[in-house]
Amino acid sequence: MVSSWDMACAVTKAMPFLSFFTLVTVAVVPLAAALYVVTSTTWSAVERVVLYR
């Protein structure tokens, strides 16, 4: 069983690295948005070609 003291120590050790999670989020979210736009545009273009034959 993990005591509350052990949990506090673990949180204290992790605190300096929490700012890096923000950097990871800032790096990944725009990539995800770009992937969504490219995928959506490609799907729409292919759909138009197939449906308007």
CHARMM internal coordinates of N, CA and C (Angstrom, degrees):
IC EDIT
DIST 1 N 1 CA 1.4516
DIST 1 CA 1 C 1.5301
ANGL 1 N 1 CA 1 C 108.58
DIST 1 C 2 N 1.3120
ANGL 1 CA 1 C 2 N 116.07
DIHE 1 N 1 CA 1 C 2 N 140.04
DIST 2 N 2 CA 1.4603
ANGL 1 C 2 N 2 CA 121.55
DIHE 1 CA 1 C 2 N 2 CA -177.65
DIST 2 CA 2 C 1.5216
ANGL 2 N 2 CA 2 C 108.64
DIHE 1 C 2 N 2 CA 2 C -94.55
DIST 2 C 3 N 1.3147
ANGL 2 CA 2 C 3 N 114.72
DIHE 2 N 2 CA 2 C 3 N 128.61
DIST 3 N 3 CA 1.4634
ANGL 2 C 3 N 3 CA 118.69
DIHE 2 CA 2 C 3 N 3 CA -179.25
DIST 3 CA 3 C 1.5306
ANGL 3 N 3 CA 3 C 109.82
DIHE 2 C 3 N 3 CA 3 C -82.99
DIST 3 C 4 N 1.3098
ANGL 3 CA 3 C 4 N 115.19
DIHE 3 N 3 CA 3 C 4 N 163.86
DIST 4 N 4 CA 1.4601
ANGL 3 C 4 N 4 CA 119.39
DIHE 3 CA 3 C 4 N 4 CA 179.55
DIST 4 CA 4 C 1.5343
ANGL 4 N 4 CA 4 C 110.53
DIHE 3 C 4 N 4 CA 4 C -67.10
DIST 4 C 5 N 1.3212
ANGL 4 CA 4 C 5 N 117.27
DIHE 4 N 4 CA 4 C 5 N -28.26
DIST 5 N 5 CA 1.4725
ANGL 4 C 5 N 5 CA 120.34
DIHE 4 CA 4 C 5 N 5 CA 177.44
DIST 5 CA 5 C 1.5261
ANGL 5 N 5 CA 5 C 110.33
DIHE 4 C 5 N 5 CA 5 C -66.02
DIST 5 C 6 N 1.3332
ANGL 5 CA 5 C 6 N 116.77
DIHE 5 N 5 CA 5 C 6 N -42.18
DIST 6 N 6 CA 1.4605
ANGL 5 C 6 N 6 CA 120.54
DIHE 5 CA 5 C 6 N 6 CA 178.08
DIST 6 CA 6 C 1.5262
ANGL 6 N 6 CA 6 C 111.02
DIHE 5 C 6 N 6 CA 6 C -63.71
DIST 6 C 7 N 1.3213
ANGL 6 CA 6 C 7 N 115.72
DIHE 6 N 6 CA 6 C 7 N -39.61
DIST 7 N 7 CA 1.4663
ANGL 6 C 7 N 7 CA 119.63
DIHE 6 CA 6 C 7 N 7 CA 178.35
DIST 7 CA 7 C 1.5233
ANGL 7 N 7 CA 7 C 110.62
DIHE 6 C 7 N 7 CA 7 C -64.42
DIST 7 C 8 N 1.3213
ANGL 7 CA 7 C 8 N 117.27
DIHE 7 N 7 CA 7 C 8 N -41.69
DIST 8 N 8 CA 1.4594
ANGL 7 C 8 N 8 CA 121.37
DIHE 7 CA 7 C 8 N 8 CA 179.25
DIST 8 CA 8 C 1.5272
ANGL 8 N 8 CA 8 C 110.64
DIHE 7 C 8 N 8 CA 8 C -63.30
DIST 8 C 9 N 1.3108
ANGL 8 CA 8 C 9 N 116.37
DIHE 8 N 8 CA 8 C 9 N -39.81
DIST 9 N 9 CA 1.4720
ANGL 8 C 9 N 9 CA 120.04
DIHE 8 CA 8 C 9 N 9 CA 178.02
DIST 9 CA 9 C 1.5358
ANGL 9 N 9 CA 9 C 110.72
DIHE 8 C 9 N 9 CA 9 C -65.27
DIST 9 C 10 N 1.3048
ANGL 9 CA 9 C 10 N 116.13
DIHE 9 N 9 CA 9 C 10 N -41.19
DIST 10 N 10 CA 1.4620
ANGL 9 C 10 N 10 CA 119.85
DIHE 9 CA 9 C 10 N 10 CA 179.67
DIST 10 CA 10 C 1.5230
ANGL 10 N 10 CA 10 C 111.11
DIHE 9 C 10 N 10 CA 10 C -64.64
DIST 10 C 11 N 1.3170
ANGL 10 CA 10 C 11 N 116.80
DIHE 10 N 10 CA 10 C 11 N -42.43
DIST 11 N 11 CA 1.4626
ANGL 10 C 11 N 11 CA 120.54
DIHE 10 CA 10 C 11 N 11 CA 179.34
DIST 11 CA 11 C 1.5275
ANGL 11 N 11 CA 11 C 110.13
DIHE 10 C 11 N 11 CA 11 C -65.48
DIST 11 C 12 N 1.3121
ANGL 11 CA 11 C 12 N 116.43
DIHE 11 N 11 CA 11 C 12 N -41.06
DIST 12 N 12 CA 1.4590
ANGL 11 C 12 N 12 CA 120.40
DIHE 11 CA 11 C 12 N 12 CA 179.48
DIST 12 CA 12 C 1.5274
ANGL 12 N 12 CA 12 C 111.19
DIHE 11 C 12 N 12 CA 12 C -62.97
DIST 12 C 13 N 1.3193
ANGL 12 CA 12 C 13 N 117.42
DIHE 12 N 12 CA 12 C 13 N -38.17
DIST 13 N 13 CA 1.4588
ANGL 12 C 13 N 13 CA 120.67
DIHE 12 CA 12 C 13 N 13 CA 178.65
DIST 13 CA 13 C 1.5322
ANGL 13 N 13 CA 13 C 111.68
DIHE 12 C 13 N 13 CA 13 C -70.27
DIST 13 C 14 N 1.3171
ANGL 13 CA 13 C 14 N 117.27
DIHE 13 N 13 CA 13 C 14 N -30.63
DIST 14 N 14 CA 1.4660
ANGL 13 C 14 N 14 CA 121.18
DIHE 13 CA 13 C 14 N 14 CA -177.50
DIST 14 CA 14 C 1.5284
ANGL 14 N 14 CA 14 C 113.29
DIHE 13 C 14 N 14 CA 14 C -83.43
DIST 14 C 15 N 1.3180
ANGL 14 CA 14 C 15 N 117.70
DIHE 14 N 14 CA 14 C 15 N -20.38
DIST 15 N 15 CA 1.4612
ANGL 14 C 15 N 15 CA 121.23
DIHE 14 CA 14 C 15 N 15 CA -174.48
DIST 15 CA 15 C 1.5311
ANGL 15 N 15 CA 15 C 114.56
DIHE 14 C 15 N 15 CA 15 C -54.96
DIST 15 C 16 N 1.3198
ANGL 15 CA 15 C 16 N 120.56
DIHE 15 N 15 CA 15 C 16 N -43.35
DIST 16 N 16 CA 1.4741
ANGL 15 C 16 N 16 CA 118.48
DIHE 15 CA 15 C 16 N 16 CA -178.76
DIST 16 CA 16 C 1.5282
ANGL 16 N 16 CA 16 C 113.99
DIHE 15 C 16 N 16 CA 16 C -63.10
DIST 16 C 17 N 1.3116
ANGL 16 CA 16 C 17 N 116.76
DIHE 16 N 16 CA 16 C 17 N -22.34
DIST 17 N 17 CA 1.4577
ANGL 16 C 17 N 17 CA 120.19
DIHE 16 CA 16 C 17 N 17 CA -176.95
DIST 17 CA 17 C 1.5224
ANGL 17 N 17 CA 17 C 113.42
DIHE 16 C 17 N 17 CA 17 C -92.09
DIST 17 C 18 N 1.3139
ANGL 17 CA 17 C 18 N 118.61
DIHE 17 N 17 CA 17 C 18 N -7.02
DIST 18 N 18 CA 1.4572
ANGL 17 C 18 N 18 CA 120.80
DIHE 17 CA 17 C 18 N 18 CA -177.67
DIST 18 CA 18 C 1.5256
ANGL 18 N 18 CA 18 C 112.44
DIHE 17 C 18 N 18 CA 18 C -64.46
DIST 18 C 19 N 1.3143
ANGL 18 CA 18 C 19 N 117.72
DIHE 18 N 18 CA 18 C 19 N -30.23
DIST 19 N 19 CA 1.4626
ANGL 18 C 19 N 19 CA 119.56
DIHE 18 CA 18 C 19 N 19 CA 178.55
DIST 19 CA 19 C 1.5255
ANGL 19 N 19 CA 19 C 111.24
DIHE 18 C 19 N 19 CA 19 C -65.46
DIST 19 C 20 N 1.3269
ANGL 19 CA 19 C 20 N 117.72
DIHE 19 N 19 CA 19 C 20 N -27.35
DIST 20 N 20 CA 1.4575
ANGL 19 C 20 N 20 CA 119.98
DIHE 19 CA 19 C 20 N 20 CA 178.26
DIST 20 CA 20 C 1.5209
ANGL 20 N 20 CA 20 C 112.03
DIHE 19 C 20 N 20 CA 20 C -70.32
DIST 20 C 21 N 1.3266
ANGL 20 CA 20 C 21 N 117.62
DIHE 20 N 20 CA 20 C 21 N -27.24
DIST 21 N 21 CA 1.4610
ANGL 20 C 21 N 21 CA 119.87
DIHE 20 CA 20 C 21 N 21 CA 176.01
DIST 21 CA 21 C 1.5210
ANGL 21 N 21 CA 21 C 110.41
DIHE 20 C 21 N 21 CA 21 C -64.46
DIST 21 C 22 N 1.3186
ANGL 21 CA 21 C 22 N 117.21
DIHE 21 N 21 CA 21 C 22 N -33.40
DIST 22 N 22 CA 1.4554
ANGL 21 C 22 N 22 CA 120.80
DIHE 21 CA 21 C 22 N 22 CA 175.32
DIST 22 CA 22 C 1.5236
ANGL 22 N 22 CA 22 C 110.31
DIHE 21 C 22 N 22 CA 22 C -64.31
DIST 22 C 23 N 1.3187
ANGL 22 CA 22 C 23 N 116.99
DIHE 22 N 22 CA 22 C 23 N -42.02
DIST 23 N 23 CA 1.4588
ANGL 22 C 23 N 23 CA 120.51
DIHE 22 CA 22 C 23 N 23 CA 178.28
DIST 23 CA 23 C 1.5269
ANGL 23 N 23 CA 23 C 111.77
DIHE 22 C 23 N 23 CA 23 C -63.09
DIST 23 C 24 N 1.3190
ANGL 23 CA 23 C 24 N 116.21
DIHE 23 N 23 CA 23 C 24 N -39.99
DIST 24 N 24 CA 1.4647
ANGL 23 C 24 N 24 CA 120.11
DIHE 23 CA 23 C 24 N 24 CA 178.09
DIST 24 CA 24 C 1.5265
ANGL 24 N 24 CA 24 C 109.60
DIHE 23 C 24 N 24 CA 24 C -63.61
DIST 24 C 25 N 1.3194
ANGL 24 CA 24 C 25 N 116.75
DIHE 24 N 24 CA 24 C 25 N -42.95
DIST 25 N 25 CA 1.4697
ANGL 24 C 25 N 25 CA 120.68
DIHE 24 CA 24 C 25 N 25 CA 178.95
DIST 25 CA 25 C 1.5212
ANGL 25 N 25 CA 25 C 110.74
DIHE 24 C 25 N 25 CA 25 C -62.97
DIST 25 C 26 N 1.3177
ANGL 25 CA 25 C 26 N 117.06
DIHE 25 N 25 CA 25 C 26 N -43.62
DIST 26 N 26 CA 1.4609
ANGL 25 C 26 N 26 CA 121.13
DIHE 25 CA 25 C 26 N 26 CA -179.99
DIST 26 CA 26 C 1.5246
ANGL 26 N 26 CA 26 C 110.74
DIHE 25 C 26 N 26 CA 26 C -64.08
DIST 26 C 27 N 1.3056
ANGL 26 CA 26 C 27 N 117.54
DIHE 26 N 26 CA 26 C 27 N -30.23
DIST 27 N 27 CA 1.4609
ANGL 26 C 27 N 27 CA 120.93
DIHE 26 CA 26 C 27 N 27 CA 179.15
DIST 27 CA 27 C 1.5253
ANGL 27 N 27 CA 27 C 112.14
DIHE 26 C 27 N 27 CA 27 C -79.64
DIST 27 C 28 N 1.3239
ANGL 27 CA 27 C 28 N 117.77
DIHE 27 N 27 CA 27 C 28 N -35.71
DIST 28 N 28 CA 1.4703
ANGL 27 C 28 N 28 CA 121.13
DIHE 27 CA 27 C 28 N 28 CA -172.16
DIST 28 CA 28 C 1.5290
ANGL 28 N 28 CA 28 C 112.82
DIHE 27 C 28 N 28 CA 28 C -86.05
DIST 28 C 29 N 1.3118
ANGL 28 CA 28 C 29 N 118.16
DIHE 28 N 28 CA 28 C 29 N -37.31
DIST 29 N 29 CA 1.4698
ANGL 28 C 29 N 29 CA 120.49
DIHE 28 CA 28 C 29 N 29 CA -174.96
DIST 29 CA 29 C 1.5385
ANGL 29 N 29 CA 29 C 112.09
DIHE 28 C 29 N 29 CA 29 C -61.68
DIST 29 C 30 N 1.3288
ANGL 29 CA 29 C 30 N 120.34
DIHE 29 N 29 CA 29 C 30 N -45.60
DIST 30 N 30 CA 1.4678
ANGL 29 C 30 N 30 CA 117.91
DIHE 29 CA 29 C 30 N 30 CA 177.04
DIST 30 CA 30 C 1.5330
ANGL 30 N 30 CA 30 C 113.31
DIHE 29 C 30 N 30 CA 30 C -63.75
DIST 30 C 31 N 1.3244
ANGL 30 CA 30 C 31 N 116.97
DIHE 30 N 30 CA 30 C 31 N -33.46
DIST 31 N 31 CA 1.4619
ANGL 30 C 31 N 31 CA 119.27
DIHE 30 CA 30 C 31 N 31 CA 176.59
DIST 31 CA 31 C 1.5192
ANGL 31 N 31 CA 31 C 110.68
DIHE 30 C 31 N 31 CA 31 C -65.22
DIST 31 C 32 N 1.3122
ANGL 31 CA 31 C 32 N 116.60
DIHE 31 N 31 CA 31 C 32 N -40.65
DIST 32 N 32 CA 1.4596
ANGL 31 C 32 N 32 CA 120.63
DIHE 31 CA 31 C 32 N 32 CA 177.97
DIST 32 CA 32 C 1.5263
ANGL 32 N 32 CA 32 C 110.80
DIHE 31 C 32 N 32 CA 32 C -64.84
DIST 32 C 33 N 1.3184
ANGL 32 CA 32 C 33 N 116.87
DIHE 32 N 32 CA 32 C 33 N -40.87
DIST 33 N 33 CA 1.4621
ANGL 32 C 33 N 33 CA 120.53
DIHE 32 CA 32 C 33 N 33 CA 178.58
DIST 33 CA 33 C 1.5301
ANGL 33 N 33 CA 33 C 110.83
DIHE 32 C 33 N 33 CA 33 C -64.79
DIST 33 C 34 N 1.3133
ANGL 33 CA 33 C 34 N 116.94
DIHE 33 N 33 CA 33 C 34 N -41.81
DIST 34 N 34 CA 1.4675
ANGL 33 C 34 N 34 CA 120.57
DIHE 33 CA 33 C 34 N 34 CA 178.16
DIST 34 CA 34 C 1.5210
ANGL 34 N 34 CA 34 C 111.11
DIHE 33 C 34 N 34 CA 34 C -64.40
DIST 34 C 35 N 1.3168
ANGL 34 CA 34 C 35 N 116.96
DIHE 34 N 34 CA 34 C 35 N -41.86
DIST 35 N 35 CA 1.4616
ANGL 34 C 35 N 35 CA 120.69
DIHE 34 CA 34 C 35 N 35 CA 177.61
DIST 35 CA 35 C 1.5276
ANGL 35 N 35 CA 35 C 110.66
DIHE 34 C 35 N 35 CA 35 C -61.69
DIST 35 C 36 N 1.3293
ANGL 35 CA 35 C 36 N 116.80
DIHE 35 N 35 CA 35 C 36 N -40.28
DIST 36 N 36 CA 1.4638
ANGL 35 C 36 N 36 CA 120.93
DIHE 35 CA 35 C 36 N 36 CA 177.70
DIST 36 CA 36 C 1.5249
ANGL 36 N 36 CA 36 C 110.73
DIHE 35 C 36 N 36 CA 36 C -62.19
DIST 36 C 37 N 1.3225
ANGL 36 CA 36 C 37 N 117.56
DIHE 36 N 36 CA 36 C 37 N -46.01
DIST 37 N 37 CA 1.4655
ANGL 36 C 37 N 37 CA 120.78
DIHE 36 CA 36 C 37 N 37 CA -178.23
DIST 37 CA 37 C 1.5214
ANGL 37 N 37 CA 37 C 110.82
DIHE 36 C 37 N 37 CA 37 C -64.43
DIST 37 C 38 N 1.3220
ANGL 37 CA 37 C 38 N 117.02
DIHE 37 N 37 CA 37 C 38 N -44.59
DIST 38 N 38 CA 1.4700
ANGL 37 C 38 N 38 CA 120.33
DIHE 37 CA 37 C 38 N 38 CA -179.84
DIST 38 CA 38 C 1.5239
ANGL 38 N 38 CA 38 C 110.52
DIHE 37 C 38 N 38 CA 38 C -64.24
DIST 38 C 39 N 1.3160
ANGL 38 CA 38 C 39 N 117.41
DIHE 38 N 38 CA 38 C 39 N -44.25
DIST 39 N 39 CA 1.4650
ANGL 38 C 39 N 39 CA 121.11
DIHE 38 CA 38 C 39 N 39 CA -179.59
DIST 39 CA 39 C 1.5242
ANGL 39 N 39 CA 39 C 111.19
DIHE 38 C 39 N 39 CA 39 C -64.80
DIST 39 C 40 N 1.3065
ANGL 39 CA 39 C 40 N 116.93
DIHE 39 N 39 CA 39 C 40 N -44.09
DIST 40 N 40 CA 1.4568
ANGL 39 C 40 N 40 CA 121.25
DIHE 39 CA 39 C 40 N 40 CA -179.38
DIST 40 CA 40 C 1.5275
ANGL 40 N 40 CA 40 C 111.35
DIHE 39 C 40 N 40 CA 40 C -64.58
DIST 40 C 41 N 1.3180
ANGL 40 CA 40 C 41 N 116.25
DIHE 40 N 40 CA 40 C 41 N -42.83
DIST 41 N 41 CA 1.4648
ANGL 40 C 41 N 41 CA 120.39
DIHE 40 CA 40 C 41 N 41 CA 179.48
DIST 41 CA 41 C 1.5259
ANGL 41 N 41 CA 41 C 110.99
DIHE 40 C 41 N 41 CA 41 C -65.57
DIST 41 C 42 N 1.3160
ANGL 41 CA 41 C 42 N 116.90
DIHE 41 N 41 CA 41 C 42 N -43.61
DIST 42 N 42 CA 1.4651
ANGL 41 C 42 N 42 CA 120.81
DIHE 41 CA 41 C 42 N 42 CA 178.90
DIST 42 CA 42 C 1.5191
ANGL 42 N 42 CA 42 C 111.13
DIHE 41 C 42 N 42 CA 42 C -63.17
DIST 42 C 43 N 1.3195
ANGL 42 CA 42 C 43 N 116.31
DIHE 42 N 42 CA 42 C 43 N -43.93
DIST 43 N 43 CA 1.4690
ANGL 42 C 43 N 43 CA 120.39
DIHE 42 CA 42 C 43 N 43 CA 179.17
DIST 43 CA 43 C 1.5250
ANGL 43 N 43 CA 43 C 110.50
DIHE 42 C 43 N 43 CA 43 C -60.94
DIST 43 C 44 N 1.3272
ANGL 43 CA 43 C 44 N 116.95
DIHE 43 N 43 CA 43 C 44 N -44.64
DIST 44 N 44 CA 1.4597
ANGL 43 C 44 N 44 CA 120.58
DIHE 43 CA 43 C 44 N 44 CA -179.68
DIST 44 CA 44 C 1.5214
ANGL 44 N 44 CA 44 C 111.42
DIHE 43 C 44 N 44 CA 44 C -64.38
DIST 44 C 45 N 1.3180
ANGL 44 CA 44 C 45 N 117.67
DIHE 44 N 44 CA 44 C 45 N -41.43
DIST 45 N 45 CA 1.4626
ANGL 44 C 45 N 45 CA 120.73
DIHE 44 CA 44 C 45 N 45 CA 179.52
DIST 45 CA 45 C 1.5254
ANGL 45 N 45 CA 45 C 111.33
DIHE 44 C 45 N 45 CA 45 C -64.55
DIST 45 C 46 N 1.3165
ANGL 45 CA 45 C 46 N 116.75
DIHE 45 N 45 CA 45 C 46 N -44.69
DIST 46 N 46 CA 1.4694
ANGL 45 C 46 N 46 CA 120.10
DIHE 45 CA 45 C 46 N 46 CA 178.65
DIST 46 CA 46 C 1.5254
ANGL 46 N 46 CA 46 C 110.37
DIHE 45 C 46 N 46 CA 46 C -65.70
DIST 46 C 47 N 1.3041
ANGL 46 CA 46 C 47 N 117.08
DIHE 46 N 46 CA 46 C 47 N -39.86
DIST 47 N 47 CA 1.4638
ANGL 46 C 47 N 47 CA 121.21
DIHE 46 CA 46 C 47 N 47 CA 179.02
DIST 47 CA 47 C 1.5264
ANGL 47 N 47 CA 47 C 110.76
DIHE 46 C 47 N 47 CA 47 C -61.63
DIST 47 C 48 N 1.3167
ANGL 47 CA 47 C 48 N 116.96
DIHE 47 N 47 CA 47 C 48 N -43.23
DIST 48 N 48 CA 1.4647
ANGL 47 C 48 N 48 CA 119.98
DIHE 47 CA 47 C 48 N 48 CA 178.94
DIST 48 CA 48 C 1.5265
ANGL 48 N 48 CA 48 C 111.34
DIHE 47 C 48 N 48 CA 48 C -62.67
DIST 48 C 49 N 1.3346
ANGL 48 CA 48 C 49 N 116.06
DIHE 48 N 48 CA 48 C 49 N -41.97
DIST 49 N 49 CA 1.4651
ANGL 48 C 49 N 49 CA 119.78
DIHE 48 CA 48 C 49 N 49 CA -179.70
DIST 49 CA 49 C 1.5160
ANGL 49 N 49 CA 49 C 110.23
DIHE 48 C 49 N 49 CA 49 C -63.38
DIST 49 C 50 N 1.3155
ANGL 49 CA 49 C 50 N 117.44
DIHE 49 N 49 CA 49 C 50 N -42.96
DIST 50 N 50 CA 1.4703
ANGL 49 C 50 N 50 CA 121.36
DIHE 49 CA 49 C 50 N 50 CA -177.02
DIST 50 CA 50 C 1.5286
ANGL 50 N 50 CA 50 C 110.64
DIHE 49 C 50 N 50 CA 50 C -71.07
DIST 50 C 51 N 1.3344
ANGL 50 CA 50 C 51 N 117.52
DIHE 50 N 50 CA 50 C 51 N -42.85
DIST 51 N 51 CA 1.4515
ANGL 50 C 51 N 51 CA 119.85
DIHE 50 CA 50 C 51 N 51 CA -175.46
DIST 51 CA 51 C 1.5233
ANGL 51 N 51 CA 51 C 114.28
DIHE 50 C 51 N 51 CA 51 C -75.70
DIST 51 C 52 N 1.3114
ANGL 51 CA 51 C 52 N 118.13
DIHE 51 N 51 CA 51 C 52 N -27.46
DIST 52 N 52 CA 1.4625
ANGL 51 C 52 N 52 CA 120.51
DIHE 51 CA 51 C 52 N 52 CA -176.35
DIST 52 CA 52 C 1.5152
ANGL 52 N 52 CA 52 C 112.64
DIHE 51 C 52 N 52 CA 52 C -102.50
DIST 52 C 53 N 1.3091
ANGL 52 CA 52 C 53 N 117.25
DIHE 52 N 52 CA 52 C 53 N 28.44
DIST 53 N 53 CA 1.4696
ANGL 52 C 53 N 53 CA 120.50
DIHE 52 CA 52 C 53 N 53 CA 175.14
DIST 53 CA 53 C 1.4978
ANGL 53 N 53 CA 53 C 110.99
DIHE 52 C 53 N 53 CA 53 C -74.65
END
COOR INIT
IC SEED 1 N 1 CA 1 C
IC BUILD
